[in-house]
């Protein structure tokens, strides 16, 4: 499904308000903020697979996973 010009305009207008939370973390602080936001979102969405914010959780999970893969040392034992 292609994004319409109107949808893109709406996203562009909204982005400054969410960019501080929904961004790829580059520091431990940003990573921690993203984890906190994800925790709050998980509390709101719960296990509801049909919740409108479920896809946002999935995007945040990918950002968290990417940061962890690049920055968190694996614990072997």
Secondary structure, DSSP 8 states (H G I E B T S, - for coil): ----HHHHHHHHHHHHHHTTTSS---SHHHHHHHHHHHHHHHHHHTT-TT-TTHHHHHHHHHHHHHHHHHHS-----
